[in-house]
């Protein structure tokens, strides 16, 4: 008997899995289990994805649905990991609880380098792994150095083709081959959820604003995020949009909505707030927006690549500056949105649509950023990063890098050109820092 276990934490990820199954990306199995995890800060007060509108349309791809939260209660999925000596006990417990018996298990998980996916992979020590991408993070490097006992078991990476022509960096250090989930299969699955979400407003051709709740991640303060939403609203109003729909993040506070409502009243714009936890793609299908605006949400690329909708970005330059540490896994998604989409404050750019960036130029940028983020994970990318920085580091691309980061890695743009002959080691970096310090002292 073979059992396939699919771990999911979002409805978008579940839809990706459903599309992959429909497209024949998985071998036949005797049983398929959807393992649902609720990673919210307070999962007891936040509905799980299997309670979200539209889930029942995806449910029939799986024989059973089980909860990871219930399996490890009272521990939190994002914090708990099995102790090495307890792994056999946990596997025995889960096999009994989920009726696995002696079945051969194959795992499909998202974000294998963090909990809870990493913990599940560690418990089922012999199970082959498939990783699927829930969004744009697959285009960036693996967030941390993954243990070989896990990384070498990963057989492939499934991802949506949201940036055509760009290959993911995720797990390339283990030689993992990326495999595209066909876009028609994904849009077909999304079409099944189009009529879900009771009480959704009937608004034709609005400007849709996407909330992300970045203050919860510590990237922006609550006040700065409120200002970001106001900039979205004033920006679309300046372009002549009088019907606006704001899709809130499920866990965002109500104050964000109140601030927007007050600004909409001042501008004379009709604002509709959608708090129902549906996929943004449901709104795209039902409303056919005249414009979709956000910061760096994956839904921006979905709207553009899969639905052909006009899109614009707000605040990515500030976000790129604020992301800390430099290896923050949101950096590549923010970089892609900034590089590909027009800024809402530039009407001509918005009218022109998505930027025409050559695939090779975009890939070179991502490789350079990826190496700067994770030089120990992807050391083989150093020559590509150096070549990019020597040739293309200018006023338009500096936002994607930090001078201190380039200096610490001995990369062009950080290390003075006259010291470029020095080897790339800690001594060289100390020499560079000392030289820069002396130069600043003389300048004063």
C-alpha positions, 0 to 999 in steps of 0.5 A: 500500500502507498499513501501520499501525504500533502501538507498545506497551510493556505488555500492557495497552496491547496489549490496548487496541489489540486492543480498538480494532481489534476495535471497528473504530476503525481503517480497513482496511490492507494490513499491520499491524505491532506495534512492541514496546518494552521500556522497563525500566531493564535490558531485557536482563534483563526479558522483553518484553511479547511474552514475557508470558503472554496475548500470543499471544491478542492476536498475531493482530490483527497481521501482524508483530511487530518490536522497537524495542529491536533496531532501535536497539540498543545504545541504550535506548528511553527515552533515545535520540532521532534527531538531526535530520540523521539522520532521513532515514537512520533512516527509510530504515533502518527501511523496509528492516528492516521491509519497508515499501518505499514504503508509506504509514505511519500511526502509533499510539503511546502517550505521544507526548510522550516517548521512544520514541513521540516518536522514532518519530513524528519519524522517520516525519515524514509519518505521521498519528498516533493516540495511545492511552491506556495507563491514567489519564494521558490524563485529565491534561495533556500532560506537556511542550510538544509540538513543533507538527510532531508535535502537529499530526499527531495526529488523535485520542486513543483511551482507555478509559472508566475514569471515565465522563463525564470527558473527557481533557485530553491533547493538547487544546491541539492540538484533538485529539478523544478517542474511547472504545474500547468497554468491551465490546470491551476486556472481551472481549479481556481474557476471551481472556487469562483462562486464561493464566498457568501456575501461577496460584493457585486462590483464591476471593474473596480480597482482592487487593493491587496492587503498583506499585514506587513506590520505583523512580520515586523517589516513596517509599523502599523502606522506605516502600513496604514499609510501604505494602504492610503497610498494605494487608495489615493494612487488609484483615485488619481488615475480616475478609479471611483470604485475600489475594493480593498481585500483585507488580510485575514488577520489584519486589525480592523483599524486598517479598514477604518483609516481607509474608509475615512480617506475614501470619504474624503476623496469621494471614492466608493470603497468596498471592504472584503473581509471574507477569507476567499482567494484574491483570484475569486475576486479577479474572476468575479469582478474582472478588476480594471487594476490590481494594486499591492505591495509584493503579494503573489496575487499581483503576479497571478493577476498579471500572468494568469488572468491578464489583468493590469497591475501596479505596485506600491512601496516596494522600494521602502520594503526592500530597504526595510527587510532585515536581515538581508537574507529575509526570504521576502527579498526575492518576491519583493525584488521580482515585483519591483523589477516587473511591475509599474509603480502606481505613482507613474501613470504612464508606466501603469498605462504601459502595463507590466515591464518588458524585462528580458528573461536573462537580465531578470535571471541574472538579477535573481542570481546576484541577489540570491548569492548575496542572500545565501552565499554559503548555500549557493557559493557557485553563484559568486562569479555570476553575482560578481559579473552582474554587479560589475556590469549592471550596478547602477542607480536603478539596481542599487535598491536590490542590494546593501553596500554593507552586505556587498562589502562583507562578501567582498563583492563589487559595489562594496569593495573598492575597485583598487582592492579588488585583487584581494582574495575573498576571505575574512582577512580581506573583508577586514582590510576593506572595512579598515580602508573605508574607515580611514577614507572617511576619517580623512574626509572629515 
